[in-house]
Amino acid sequence: MTELITAVEAVDVRFPTSRELDGSDAMNPEPDYSAAYVTVRTSAGGEGYGLAFTVGRGNDVEVAAVRALAPLVVGLPVEEVLADLGGFSRRLTGDSQLRWLGPDKGVIHMAAAAVVNAVWDLYGRRTGKPVWRLLAELSPEQLVDLVDFRYLQDALTRDEALEILRRAEPGRARRTAHLLEHGYPAYTTTPGWLGYDDEKLVRLAKEAVAEGFGQIKLKVGADREADERRMRLAREAVGPDVRIAVDANQAWGVQQAIDWMASLTPYDPYWIEEPTSPDDILGHAAIRRALAPVKVATGEHTHNQVMFKQLLQAGSLDVLQLDASRTAGVTENVAVLLLAAKFGVPVCPHAGGVGLCEMVQHLAMFDYVAVSGTTEDRVIEYVDHLHEHFTDPVRIREGRYLAPVTPGISAELHPRSLEDHRFPDGPVWGGEAGR
């Protein structure tokens, strides 16, 4: 009998990270890292897991959006879906009535990401491969078939994408072996949360260097004097050779960003991340021109591949920070990686939230093996919390991500973690649902 998708389930899962101010920044002072957690089930007993990352209130809205997409998925033949994942993605993002809520942005687009990633997880499990390797072993023709070029052709054509992939193809086996042996470079945001006191900042910065990280990141943007002090302390703690990136999380206007960063440049910041509204393409370009050689990094809140196209065309960024669940999951991120390769811009993915480190490592590793062919000036963000809740957590050794070997996209939560952190009825939230 034909195997069908029989269920798309969504659960509101929240972790009380606000208690210790883990994840705190200028725009999110007390976040509770959360996920709209998706399970796709098939009539043959197959399962796939994905999620959309949020920061607390509003996660129920995200769960509702996933459930709104479920009727578009339930009943589809599994083999047909896996044979045309580009078409499947467009089915979710192109529904005429749900598309009105975007189009291709916001809550409904993130819900599509959670479902798309869950289906890629299902695909990886069926083939016995981690998703990075599954992607890296597809032919160039199969990879470009994932991409909707309709709005991209003025910047990237199908033929150009094929040329990028074919150019990288001969080195795939060598790079796969290197990745499995040496891993992928990482940087850590663990020391830099805005709610941490100076002593904790200095201690964690020194520990990061001792653990092999060549780059750390500090949150900035709430208090200029405090940012100068924290940046000075961090530079003293790590020395002159470790890169320090800073992240304003969209706190500033354009001129404010330029002026504020002037106070931090004596401490040699490597990049300024999200210096202004994530939608302000021309504002980012102006900041980049004013602050060079300090790099401008952005992308974690970039809605879709079209906006990434425009950021690249306008010369608005030096570092592209794609996200595993902001655009429409793995499928759309293949297009983003190809755009970055066309424009020669390094990709340093956003991670750190619930499951983002786990999922985004697959995208960066695929890029290295089959698209860009390099890790030069490329690092994956790492934050040391919540990994214990996943059945296939990230593994870090000497400041590098070790390549996943378990089939899938690494997004499955332990059943106990899922039960404990369900909102609002899980034991962790007992008596706190209205907090």
Backbone torsions as a table, in degrees:
resi	resn	phi	psi	omega
1	MET	NA	151.6	179.3
2	THR	-68.1	129.1	177.6
3	GLU	-78.3	128.9	-177.7
4	LEU	-117.8	154.2	167.6
5	ILE	-75.5	122.5	-173.5
6	THR	-106.1	-17.7	-178.3
7	ALA	-158.2	144.5	167.1
8	VAL	-125.9	106.4	-174.9
9	GLU	-104.1	142.9	178.8
10	ALA	-131.6	134.5	-179.0
11	VAL	-127.8	138.2	176.3
12	ASP	-84.6	109.5	-178.1
13	VAL	-118.1	128.6	-178.5
14	ARG	-136.0	141.9	178.8
15	PHE	-115.6	132.3	-173.8
16	PRO	-79.8	58.9	-178.0
17	THR	-68.5	-16.1	179.5
18	SER	-65.3	-20.5	-176.6
19	ARG	-64.1	-35.0	179.4
20	GLU	-110.3	5.6	-179.0
21	LEU	63.4	22.2	170.1
22	ASP	-63.5	132.8	-179.3
23	GLY	88.0	2.6	-175.6
24	SER	-74.3	137.7	176.9
25	ASP	-149.1	-174.6	-172.6
26	ALA	-63.7	-30.3	-178.1
27	MET	-104.3	-13.5	-179.5
28	ASN	-130.8	75.9	-171.0
29	PRO	-69.6	-27.5	-178.2
30	GLU	-140.5	66.2	-176.4
31	PRO	-79.0	146.5	166.9
32	ASP	-109.6	102.8	-174.9
33	TYR	-60.0	130.3	-168.9
34	SER	-140.7	168.3	178.8
35	ALA	-151.7	136.3	162.9
36	ALA	-83.2	103.3	-168.7
37	TYR	-95.4	125.0	-170.8
38	VAL	-114.6	135.7	170.2
39	THR	-122.4	124.9	173.2
40	VAL	-102.1	128.4	-178.5
41	ARG	-119.4	150.0	179.1
42	THR	-120.2	164.9	-178.2
43	SER	-67.9	-17.3	177.8
44	ALA	-94.9	7.2	179.4
45	GLY	91.2	6.0	177.2
46	GLY	-72.4	152.5	179.3
47	GLU	-139.0	148.3	171.9
48	GLY	-141.3	146.6	-173.6
49	TYR	-125.9	138.5	176.1
50	GLY	-151.1	175.5	179.4
51	LEU	-160.8	159.0	168.7
52	ALA	-114.9	128.4	-176.4
53	PHE	-85.4	133.1	172.5
54	THR	-135.9	-173.5	-176.0
55	VAL	-128.3	37.3	173.9
56	GLY	119.4	-123.4	-179.1
57	ARG	-53.8	135.1	-173.5
58	GLY	104.8	-16.8	177.5
59	ASN	-63.3	-30.1	176.9
60	ASP	-65.8	-33.0	175.9
61	VAL	-66.5	-40.5	179.0
62	GLU	-64.0	-41.5	177.2
63	VAL	-61.1	-42.8	178.5
64	ALA	-61.4	-37.0	178.9
65	ALA	-65.6	-40.9	175.8
66	VAL	-59.9	-45.0	-179.0
67	ARG	-64.5	-30.4	176.6
68	ALA	-67.2	-28.6	179.3
69	LEU	-81.9	-21.2	-173.0
70	ALA	-53.0	-42.7	-179.9
71	PRO	-61.3	-21.0	177.0
72	LEU	-77.1	-11.9	-171.8
73	VAL	-114.6	-44.1	-176.7
74	VAL	-62.0	130.8	-179.6
75	GLY	99.6	-11.4	179.7
76	LEU	-73.5	142.2	174.8
77	PRO	-67.8	130.0	-174.6
78	VAL	-60.8	-45.7	-176.4
79	GLU	-63.4	-36.2	178.2
80	GLU	-67.3	-39.3	178.5
81	VAL	-63.5	-48.3	-176.5
82	LEU	-69.8	-23.8	178.2
83	ALA	-78.8	-15.6	-178.5
84	ASP	-144.3	68.7	-178.1
85	LEU	-71.3	-23.8	172.1
86	GLY	-65.1	-45.1	177.5
87	GLY	-65.8	-37.2	178.0
88	PHE	-62.4	-44.0	178.3
89	SER	-60.9	-43.7	179.8
90	ARG	-67.3	-28.3	175.3
91	ARG	-61.6	-40.9	-178.8
92	LEU	-75.4	-42.0	-175.2
93	THR	-85.4	-13.8	-174.4
94	GLY	-105.0	0.5	177.1
95	ASP	-56.2	125.4	-167.2
96	SER	-62.0	-37.2	-176.3
97	GLN	-81.3	-41.4	177.8
98	LEU	-72.2	-31.9	179.2
99	ARG	-60.4	-28.2	-179.8
100	TRP	-58.4	-27.4	-178.5
101	LEU	-74.6	-11.2	176.4
102	GLY	-108.1	-94.3	-9.0
103	PRO	-77.6	150.0	175.8
104	ASP	56.7	41.0	177.5
105	LYS	-162.4	163.1	170.9
106	GLY	75.7	-156.2	-171.0
107	VAL	-57.4	-44.6	-175.4
108	ILE	-70.0	-33.5	178.7
109	HIS	-70.7	-38.4	176.5
110	MET	-66.8	-35.5	175.4
111	ALA	-63.1	-41.2	175.9
112	ALA	-60.1	-38.8	177.9
113	ALA	-59.8	-44.2	-178.5
114	ALA	-62.2	-41.6	-179.8
115	VAL	-71.0	-45.4	179.0
116	VAL	-59.2	-45.1	-180.0
117	ASN	-64.3	-36.4	177.3
118	ALA	-64.1	-37.3	178.7
119	VAL	-70.7	-38.2	173.3
120	TRP	-62.7	-37.0	175.9
121	ASP	-61.9	-44.9	175.5
122	LEU	-57.0	-43.9	179.6
123	TYR	-61.4	-46.6	178.3
124	GLY	-60.6	-41.6	179.4
125	ARG	-64.9	-39.1	-179.9
126	ARG	-67.0	-34.1	-178.8
127	THR	-91.7	-7.4	-179.1
128	GLY	74.3	25.9	-175.3
129	LYS	-128.5	144.4	166.4
130	PRO	-63.8	150.9	-172.0
131	VAL	-62.2	-34.9	179.0
132	TRP	-58.5	-40.4	-177.7
133	ARG	-76.8	-37.0	175.2
134	LEU	-56.1	-49.7	178.5
135	LEU	-61.7	-45.3	-174.5
136	ALA	-69.3	-14.0	178.3
137	GLU	-102.1	-0.9	171.7
138	LEU	-73.1	151.6	178.1
139	SER	-72.4	159.1	174.2
140	PRO	-53.8	-37.9	-179.6
141	GLU	-66.3	-41.8	177.5
142	GLN	-63.8	-37.6	-178.9
143	LEU	-68.8	-44.0	-179.3
144	VAL	-69.8	-23.4	175.7
145	ASP	-66.6	-18.3	176.4
146	LEU	-73.2	-23.2	-167.6
147	VAL	-92.4	134.5	170.5
148	ASP	-91.6	104.8	-175.6
149	PHE	-86.3	1.2	-172.5
150	ARG	-50.2	-47.4	-176.4
151	TYR	-100.7	6.2	-174.1
152	LEU	-107.8	-11.4	-164.6
153	GLN	-66.0	-19.8	175.6
154	ASP	-75.8	-10.3	178.8
155	ALA	-121.0	-32.3	-177.0
156	LEU	-149.1	118.1	176.9
157	THR	-94.7	165.7	176.6
158	ARG	-59.0	-42.8	-179.5
159	ASP	-64.1	-39.7	177.5
160	GLU	-64.4	-41.0	178.1
161	ALA	-63.7	-42.3	176.9
162	LEU	-60.6	-40.3	180.0
163	GLU	-64.1	-41.8	177.4
164	ILE	-58.7	-46.7	-176.2
165	LEU	-71.4	-39.0	179.5
166	ARG	-68.9	-33.5	177.5
167	ARG	-64.2	-34.5	-179.2
168	ALA	-84.7	-14.7	-170.6
169	GLU	-60.5	-42.2	-176.6
170	PRO	-61.8	-25.6	-177.2
171	GLY	-96.0	5.7	-174.9
172	ARG	-58.1	-47.8	-175.7
173	ALA	-63.7	-42.1	-179.8
174	ARG	-64.2	-44.2	-178.8
175	ARG	-69.4	-34.2	175.9
176	THR	-61.6	-44.9	179.2
177	ALA	-63.3	-41.2	179.2
178	HIS	-65.0	-41.5	179.6
179	LEU	-63.0	-44.2	-179.2
180	LEU	-65.7	-30.9	-179.3
181	GLU	-84.7	-40.2	-169.8
182	HIS	-111.5	-15.8	-177.8
183	GLY	77.9	-168.6	-174.3
184	TYR	-125.1	137.1	-176.3
185	PRO	-59.6	143.6	179.7
186	ALA	-128.4	158.8	164.7
187	TYR	-128.5	161.7	-175.1
188	THR	-122.3	135.9	173.1
189	THR	-97.1	-3.7	-175.4
190	THR	-51.1	-41.0	-178.1
191	PRO	-72.3	-19.2	-157.5
192	GLY	-103.9	10.3	-177.9
193	TRP	-62.3	142.6	-169.7
194	LEU	-66.7	-26.8	-178.9
195	GLY	-80.9	-5.5	-179.5
196	TYR	-78.5	143.6	177.0
197	ASP	-79.0	172.1	-174.1
198	ASP	-61.3	-40.3	-178.1
199	GLU	-62.0	-43.1	-179.6
200	LYS	-67.8	-40.0	176.3
201	LEU	-56.8	-51.4	-177.0
202	VAL	-64.5	-44.0	-178.9
203	ARG	-61.7	-47.5	-177.5
204	LEU	-70.4	-32.1	176.6
205	ALA	-64.8	-44.1	177.8
206	LYS	-64.9	-39.2	178.5
207	GLU	-64.3	-37.8	179.7
208	ALA	-61.7	-44.4	178.6
209	VAL	-63.9	-41.8	178.8
210	ALA	-63.1	-28.7	180.0
211	GLU	-84.5	-1.5	173.5
212	GLY	103.6	3.4	178.7
213	PHE	-75.9	132.8	178.0
214	GLY	-96.9	1.9	179.2
215	GLN	-151.6	138.2	171.6
216	ILE	-124.6	169.9	178.9
217	LYS	-136.5	139.0	177.4
218	LEU	-114.4	140.8	171.1
219	LYS	-81.6	138.1	-179.3
220	VAL	-137.7	174.2	169.2
221	GLY	114.8	-6.1	-180.0
222	ALA	-96.6	-36.8	-176.0
223	ASP	-145.5	115.2	-173.1
224	ARG	-64.2	-43.5	-179.9
225	GLU	-64.0	-41.3	178.6
226	ALA	-65.5	-38.0	178.5
227	ASP	-62.4	-42.1	178.0
228	GLU	-61.4	-44.5	-179.4
229	ARG	-64.3	-45.1	-177.5
230	ARG	-67.6	-37.6	178.1
231	MET	-65.9	-40.6	177.7
232	ARG	-63.3	-45.5	179.6
233	LEU	-62.7	-40.7	179.5
234	ALA	-65.6	-42.5	179.8
235	ARG	-64.2	-40.9	176.5
236	GLU	-62.6	-35.7	-176.7
237	ALA	-72.2	-38.2	-172.7
238	VAL	-101.6	-13.8	-179.4
239	GLY	84.8	179.5	-171.1
240	PRO	-79.0	-15.3	-169.6
241	ASP	-98.3	-9.1	178.8
242	VAL	-93.2	131.5	178.7
243	ARG	-71.7	138.5	172.6
244	ILE	-120.7	113.0	173.1
245	ALA	-92.6	154.1	175.7
246	VAL	-126.7	151.4	-171.8
247	ASP	-136.7	115.1	-178.6
248	ALA	-91.7	-7.5	178.1
249	ASN	49.9	41.4	171.8
250	GLN	75.7	18.3	-170.3
251	ALA	-72.8	-22.2	-166.6
252	TRP	-112.1	157.1	161.7
253	GLY	-78.0	174.3	-172.9
254	VAL	-62.9	-55.7	-178.2
255	GLN	-66.9	-34.5	177.3
256	GLN	-61.5	-40.5	178.5
257	ALA	-61.8	-43.7	-179.8
258	ILE	-63.4	-44.8	-178.2
259	ASP	-68.2	-44.0	-176.9
260	TRP	-64.3	-42.7	-178.4
261	MET	-66.1	-23.8	176.6
262	ALA	-60.4	-29.5	179.0
263	SER	-74.1	-22.0	-175.5
264	LEU	-100.5	-16.3	-176.2
265	THR	-61.2	-26.2	176.2
266	PRO	-61.4	-16.8	-178.1
267	TYR	-102.8	15.1	170.5
268	ASP	58.3	59.4	173.8
269	PRO	-67.9	139.9	-178.3
270	TYR	-79.8	-48.3	173.7
271	TRP	-143.2	156.9	168.4
272	ILE	-109.1	122.9	-175.3
273	GLU	-101.8	137.7	-179.9
274	GLU	42.0	61.0	-176.7
275	PRO	-70.6	-19.8	-177.1
276	THR	-149.4	-168.2	-179.9
277	SER	-50.7	131.1	-178.8
278	PRO	-65.4	-15.5	179.4
279	ASP	-88.6	-7.6	-172.6
280	ASP	-89.7	86.2	-177.1
281	ILE	-65.5	-46.0	-179.3
282	LEU	-71.7	-32.1	175.7
283	GLY	-63.2	-42.5	176.2
284	HIS	-62.2	-38.8	179.1
285	ALA	-63.8	-40.5	179.1
286	ALA	-66.1	-42.1	178.1
287	ILE	-62.9	-42.2	-179.5
288	ARG	-61.4	-44.4	179.2
289	ARG	-62.5	-39.2	-175.0
290	ALA	-74.4	-31.8	-171.0
291	LEU	-98.7	-10.8	-178.9
292	ALA	-49.8	136.9	14.6
293	PRO	-89.0	1.5	172.6
294	VAL	-61.2	132.6	-175.2
295	LYS	-84.0	153.9	173.7
296	VAL	-108.6	128.4	-179.4
297	ALA	-122.6	138.4	176.0
298	THR	-163.5	167.6	175.2
299	GLY	143.2	-18.5	-175.1
300	GLU	-66.5	-23.6	176.4
301	HIS	-111.7	17.6	176.6
302	THR	-76.4	126.7	-166.5
303	HIS	-66.7	-39.9	-167.7
304	ASN	-163.0	177.0	-175.8
305	GLN	-65.3	-28.3	179.8
306	VAL	-67.6	-40.9	179.1
307	MET	-69.0	-37.4	173.9
308	PHE	-61.0	-41.3	177.0
309	LYS	-55.6	-46.5	-177.2
310	GLN	-69.7	-38.3	175.7
311	LEU	-57.7	-41.2	-179.9
312	LEU	-72.2	-43.5	179.8
313	GLN	-62.2	-35.2	-176.6
314	ALA	-85.4	-2.4	-177.4
315	GLY	64.7	42.5	-172.6
316	SER	-92.9	-8.8	-176.2
317	LEU	-146.6	152.7	173.0
318	ASP	-102.8	-23.6	-176.5
319	VAL	-134.5	124.9	-179.1
320	LEU	-98.3	124.3	-174.5
321	GLN	-115.1	78.4	177.7
322	LEU	-67.6	161.7	-178.0
323	ASP	-127.9	145.2	-175.1
324	ALA	-71.9	-23.1	-173.6
325	SER	-132.8	17.3	176.5
326	ARG	-93.6	-52.2	168.3
327	THR	-78.7	-178.2	-171.5
328	ALA	-79.1	54.5	169.2
329	GLY	74.2	-160.2	-175.4
330	VAL	-53.5	-44.5	-171.3
331	THR	-62.0	-49.5	179.3
332	GLU	-69.6	-30.9	179.4
333	ASN	-68.4	-24.1	171.9
334	VAL	-60.8	-42.0	177.4
335	ALA	-63.4	-41.4	-179.2
336	VAL	-64.2	-41.7	178.3
337	LEU	-63.3	-39.0	178.0
338	LEU	-67.4	-39.3	175.2
339	LEU	-60.8	-45.9	179.8
340	ALA	-60.5	-40.9	178.8
341	ALA	-65.1	-39.9	179.0
342	LYS	-60.4	-40.9	-176.5
343	PHE	-91.5	-1.0	177.1
344	GLY	68.6	31.6	-178.9
345	VAL	-104.7	128.2	-180.0
346	PRO	-68.2	145.5	178.4
347	VAL	-103.8	122.6	175.9
348	CYS	-125.7	91.8	-168.0
349	PRO	-62.2	148.6	171.5
350	HIS	-75.7	138.0	177.1
351	ALA	-151.0	-164.7	175.9
352	GLY	105.8	-34.6	178.7
353	GLY	-74.0	-175.3	-179.2
354	VAL	-58.3	113.6	173.7
355	GLY	75.8	-2.9	-176.5
356	LEU	-70.9	-41.3	175.7
357	CYS	-58.4	-43.5	-177.5
358	GLU	-60.8	-45.0	-174.6
359	MET	-80.6	-43.2	-169.6
360	VAL	-71.9	-21.8	177.1
361	GLN	-58.6	-33.3	-179.9
362	HIS	-64.7	-37.3	-179.5
363	LEU	-69.2	-45.0	-179.7
364	ALA	-64.7	-39.0	-178.4
365	MET	-71.7	-37.6	172.3
366	PHE	-60.2	-44.2	178.8
367	ASP	-56.9	-45.8	-179.1
368	TYR	-62.6	-47.0	-173.9
369	VAL	-72.2	-42.2	-165.4
370	ALA	-122.6	-6.7	-177.0
371	VAL	-120.4	-77.8	-175.5
372	SER	-76.8	-32.4	179.8
373	GLY	74.2	15.6	-177.9
374	THR	-148.0	156.0	169.2
375	THR	-114.3	11.9	-179.2
376	GLU	-62.7	127.4	-179.2
377	ASP	56.6	26.3	178.3
378	ARG	-119.2	131.3	178.1
379	VAL	-144.8	148.8	174.7
380	ILE	-100.5	133.7	177.4
381	GLU	-64.2	144.0	176.6
382	TYR	-136.5	135.2	173.2
383	VAL	-131.3	133.8	-171.5
384	ASP	-91.5	65.1	168.2
385	HIS	-155.9	151.7	175.1
386	LEU	77.6	-2.2	-179.0
387	HIS	-65.9	-27.4	-178.0
388	GLU	-64.7	-13.3	-178.9
389	HIS	-84.9	-5.8	-175.7
390	PHE	-105.5	145.3	-178.5
391	THR	-72.2	-24.5	177.6
392	ASP	-130.1	70.7	-174.8
393	PRO	-70.2	159.4	175.7
394	VAL	-60.9	151.5	176.1
395	ARG	-122.3	126.1	-178.9
396	ILE	-116.4	132.5	175.8
397	ARG	-139.2	121.4	178.0
398	GLU	52.6	46.3	175.9
399	GLY	72.9	23.6	-179.6
400	ARG	-136.2	142.4	171.2
401	TYR	-73.0	128.0	170.7
402	LEU	-83.8	139.2	-174.6
403	ALA	-65.3	131.5	175.8
404	PRO	-62.4	144.5	176.3
405	VAL	-119.2	-12.1	178.9
406	THR	-76.9	137.6	179.7
407	PRO	-59.2	143.6	177.1
408	GLY	108.3	-166.0	-176.1
409	ILE	-108.9	10.2	171.2
410	SER	71.0	24.0	-174.6
411	ALA	-102.5	3.6	-176.0
412	GLU	-77.0	128.1	175.0
413	LEU	-85.5	148.5	169.9
414	HIS	-61.7	139.6	179.5
415	PRO	-54.7	-38.1	-179.4
416	ARG	-66.7	-40.7	177.8
417	SER	-62.5	-39.6	179.3
418	LEU	-63.2	-45.8	-179.5
419	GLU	-67.1	-42.1	-176.4
420	ASP	-67.0	-31.3	-170.8
421	HIS	-110.2	9.6	171.9
422	ARG	-59.0	138.7	-179.9
423	PHE	-112.0	132.9	6.4
424	PRO	-101.8	6.3	-168.1
425	ASP	-96.5	-5.9	179.6
426	GLY	-67.8	152.1	-177.7
427	PRO	-55.4	-33.8	179.8
428	VAL	-61.2	-29.7	-175.7
429	TRP	-101.7	8.7	-179.9
430	GLY	-54.4	121.6	178.4
431	GLY	78.4	1.1	-175.8
432	GLU	-120.2	7.1	-172.9
433	ALA	-58.9	-30.9	-179.0
434	GLY	-94.6	9.3	-174.8
435	ARG	-65.2	NA	NA
